[in-house]
Amino acid sequence: MYEAKIYCGKDLRKKSEQELVRKFGKIGQQLYYRVRGIDDRPVEWKRQRKSIGKERTFDSALNSSEQVESQFKILANLLVSSLVKQQKHGKTLVVKVRNSNFETITKRITLMDYLPNDEDTIVFYAREIFEEIQEGQIDVRLLGITITNLDKIGFENIKLELK
């Protein structure tokens, strides 16, 4: 493209369809239409979800473990509802924390088995992760919980006895 003096979208838009086809072949016609926002390909709206999460930003920072615990319960409730609705469960729990200086820390824990879609279990692990992240004074402007390593809820680990 540099040889054709095309360095950005504006340069590409200045070229005629014939110029682009002559220089780039069939892809030239696609470039001509795409830079003009013309694209007749069907929209692919179904994609495999890799994670399900909930987060909240607070007007004023949370500054106590009780406030954080309360918000974890709210987020876990919303998260479990989404997981159940989409019939998913996962093995990895991610906690995201942003402070008043807009520093963001994420930390995760991956279990051997699927996490149950249960608020208390999610809050338990979220609290454990939060305690590892938190140093000193609690200062939370954003709090989030995400479940990844998702599978359909019909797929479960089966424990077999070894004899």
C-alpha angles and dihedrals in degrees: 000000000000089000088058089048092249109144102151143008092274091058091048092051091055091062121092122237090248092053092050094046091048092050101037107019120218093351087059091067091050090050090050093054098038095052086056093050095252112139122148096183113124115260111250103217099160112079134156110265114231098187143007119209146160128205139172134204117211128215090219123027122262107241106177136062089235091059091048091048091050092051092047088056092051093047093045090052091053092044094051090050090054093046092050092045091052092040093234138133131181146199101223127069118195125194120199121196127181122185132206090273088059092246108150125205125185125186131175142197123203120201129202091234131041117277110247113245089247125130096217093053092048092048090049093055093039090054091049091052092044091054089054091050099042117088120181121323115028110242113165123167095161130026126183141173123197133179117210136170086066128190134171111278090240089069111081136167110252116207114215124196114240114221 
